[in-house]
Amino acid sequence: EMRCHCRPETAAWGGRNGAIIGDNAYRQMAGVEDRAGNLRRAIVAYSEALRYYTPDVSPLKYAMAQANLGIAYKELGDRQAAVACWREAEKYFRQMDMVEDAARMLEWIKDAEL
């Protein structure tokens, strides 16, 4: 079972038992101190996770990490990078027939492109 809060500002993707993909701690800390630094560390952590969570090995974890990476980019103010990540996540959510999650990515893309 996967869950996600509905807004990218507060989203934290997780799987069974609340496992978080990548490192949401940096993103969460960004609201408390050194916002930009912690968001950059989150981006590094998600990018590193994507070295292991490839579409061939783990498409679900790959899509979740892409979604989280997009959130971190959006919070850092890089909407173009966020949209690219969310497009990639949407593609794999759709391939796995996870239409609700794919639709959420499209909503975030639409909101970011306004």
Long-range contacts (C-beta under 8 A, 24 or more apart in sequence): 2-60, 2-64, 2-98, 2-101, 4-67, 4-101, 4-104, 6-104, 8-70, 8-71, 8-74, 8-75, 8-82, 8-108, 8-111, 9-71, 9-75, 11-67, 11-68, 11-71, 12-68, 13-64, 13-67, 13-68, 14-64, 15-60, 15-61, 15-64, 21-46, 21-49, 21-53, 21-61, 21-64, 21-65, 21-68, 22-46, 22-49, 22-65, 22-68, 22-69, 23-49, 24-68, 26-72, 27-68, 27-71, 27-72, 27-75, 30-75, 36-76, 39-72, 39-75, 39-76, 40-76, 42-68, 42-72, 43-69, 43-72, 43-73, 43-76, 46-72, 55-92, 59-92, 59-95, 59-96, 60-92, 60-96, 60-98, 62-92, 63-88, 63-89, 63-92, 63-93, 63-96, 63-98, 63-101, 64-89, 66-92, 67-101, 67-105, 70-108, 74-108, 74-112, 79-112, 79-113, 82-108, 82-112, 83-109, 83-112, 83-113, 86-112
